[in-house]
Amino acid sequence: MSLTEILPAIRQLPTPDKIRLIRILAQELDTEPAPFPFEPYKVYYLPTPYNTFGAGRALMDAMKKAGTGRN
């Protein structure tokens, strides 16, 4: 059964039953293994805007060129 098949029935449930359904689903998720677990003590490198000093200048230049930047 797909989600699109059961959504109309779920929308017709009274609020207490919807809350009970949320609890049941949350408990099931809690017992399943994580789909993409993070490994403890492993370093994950994420790209950030830190130390990209030229990006701010490029953005300001583009905004001024478009007429949206402040002088």
SEDOSE-524149 format. One record per residue (C-alpha): residue number from 0; residue in three letters; x, y, z. Coordinates in nm, 4 decimals, always signed. Layout:
N
+-------+------+----------+----------+----------+
! filum ! lofi !       px !       py !       pz !
+-------+------+----------+----------+----------+
!   NUM !  ala !        X !        Y !        Z !
...
+-------+------+----------+----------+----------+
END
This chain:
71
+-------+------+----------+----------+----------+
! filum ! lofi !       px !       py !       pz !
+-------+------+----------+----------+----------+
!     0 !  met !  +0.0000 !  +0.0000 !  +0.0000 !
!     1 !  ser !  +0.1402 !  +0.3381 !  -0.0924 !
!     2 !  leu !  +0.1305 !  +0.6627 !  +0.0999 !
!     3 !  thr !  -0.0993 !  +0.8237 !  -0.1567 !
!     4 !  glu !  -0.3497 !  +0.5430 !  -0.0987 !
!     5 !  ile !  -0.3637 !  +0.5824 !  +0.2787 !
!     6 !  leu !  -0.3392 !  +0.9618 !  +0.3085 !
!     7 !  pro !  -0.7107 !  +1.0231 !  +0.2399 !
!     8 !  ala !  -0.8045 !  +0.7788 !  +0.5177 !
!     9 !  ile !  -0.5543 !  +0.9372 !  +0.7569 !
!    10 !  arg !  -0.6932 !  +1.2842 !  +0.6864 !
!    11 !  gln !  -1.0399 !  +1.1642 !  +0.7897 !
!    12 !  leu !  -0.9206 !  +1.0386 !  +1.1279 !
!    13 !  pro !  -1.0113 !  +1.2400 !  +1.4370 !
!    14 !  thr !  -0.7267 !  +1.4309 !  +1.6001 !
!    15 !  pro !  -0.6675 !  +1.1856 !  +1.8898 !
!    16 !  asp !  -0.6267 !  +0.9006 !  +1.6403 !
!    17 !  lys !  -0.3840 !  +1.1073 !  +1.4313 !
!    18 !  ile !  -0.1740 !  +1.1725 !  +1.7426 !
!    19 !  arg !  -0.1815 !  +0.8015 !  +1.8283 !
!    20 !  leu !  -0.0678 !  +0.7221 !  +1.4724 !
!    21 !  ile !  +0.2196 !  +0.9690 !  +1.5050 !
!    22 !  arg !  +0.3290 !  +0.7995 !  +1.8281 !
!    23 !  ile !  +0.3129 !  +0.4530 !  +1.6730 !
!    24 !  leu !  +0.5193 !  +0.5624 !  +1.3721 !
!    25 !  ala !  +0.7729 !  +0.7408 !  +1.5929 !
!    26 !  gln !  +0.8158 !  +0.4285 !  +1.8064 !
!    27 !  glu !  +0.8709 !  +0.2168 !  +1.4957 !
!    28 !  leu !  +1.1333 !  +0.4600 !  +1.3700 !
!    29 !  asp !  +1.3047 !  +0.4506 !  +1.7069 !
!    30 !  thr !  +1.3457 !  +0.0711 !  +1.6909 !
!    31 !  glu !  +1.4747 !  +0.0612 !  +1.3312 !
!    32 !  pro !  +1.8420 !  +0.1156 !  +1.2568 !
!    33 !  ala !  +1.9271 !  +0.4597 !  +1.1222 !
!    34 !  pro !  +1.9399 !  +0.4677 !  +0.7401 !
!    35 !  phe !  +2.2616 !  +0.6711 !  +0.7327 !
!    36 !  pro !  +2.4160 !  +0.6515 !  +1.0770 !
!    37 !  phe !  +2.7041 !  +0.8750 !  +1.1650 !
!    38 !  glu !  +3.0081 !  +0.6956 !  +1.2947 !
!    39 !  pro !  +3.1154 !  +0.8022 !  +1.6431 !
!    40 !  tyr !  +3.4379 !  +1.0042 !  +1.6627 !
!    41 !  lys !  +3.4628 !  +1.0332 !  +1.2847 !
!    42 !  val !  +3.5255 !  +1.3779 !  +1.1374 !
!    43 !  tyr !  +3.2811 !  +1.4840 !  +0.8674 !
!    44 !  tyr !  +3.3935 !  +1.7742 !  +0.6495 !
!    45 !  leu !  +3.1121 !  +2.0003 !  +0.5323 !
!    46 !  pro !  +3.1487 !  +2.2869 !  +0.2882 !
!    47 !  thr !  +3.0772 !  +2.6189 !  +0.4576 !
!    48 !  pro !  +3.1034 !  +2.9852 !  +0.3579 !
!    49 !  tyr !  +3.3786 !  +3.0410 !  +0.6171 !
!    50 !  asn !  +3.7147 !  +3.1541 !  +0.4838 !
!    51 !  thr !  +3.5721 !  +3.2263 !  +0.1390 !
!    52 !  phe !  +3.6492 !  +3.5962 !  +0.1524 !
!    53 !  gly !  +3.6108 !  +3.6598 !  -0.2213 !
!    54 !  ala !  +3.2526 !  +3.5315 !  -0.2206 !
!    55 !  gly !  +3.1217 !  +3.8351 !  -0.0323 !
!    56 !  arg !  +3.2888 !  +4.0763 !  -0.2710 !
!    57 !  ala !  +3.1557 !  +3.8831 !  -0.5734 !
!    58 !  leu !  +2.8045 !  +3.8949 !  -0.4270 !
!    59 !  met !  +2.8260 !  +4.2686 !  -0.3591 !
!    60 !  asp !  +2.9535 !  +4.3323 !  -0.7124 !
!    61 !  ala !  +2.6698 !  +4.1275 !  -0.8598 !
!    62 !  met !  +2.4128 !  +4.3128 !  -0.6473 !
!    63 !  lys !  +2.5512 !  +4.6509 !  -0.7506 !
!    64 !  lys !  +2.5492 !  +4.5455 !  -1.1143 !
!    65 !  ala !  +2.1822 !  +4.4395 !  -1.0778 !
!    66 !  gly !  +2.0976 !  +4.7671 !  -0.9027 !
!    67 !  thr !  +1.9971 !  +4.6050 !  -0.5745 !
!    68 !  gly !  +2.3088 !  +4.6812 !  -0.3720 !
!    69 !  arg !  +2.3594 !  +4.9751 !  -0.1419 !
!    70 !  asn !  +2.6402 !  +5.2216 !  -0.2033 !
+-------+------+----------+----------+----------+
END
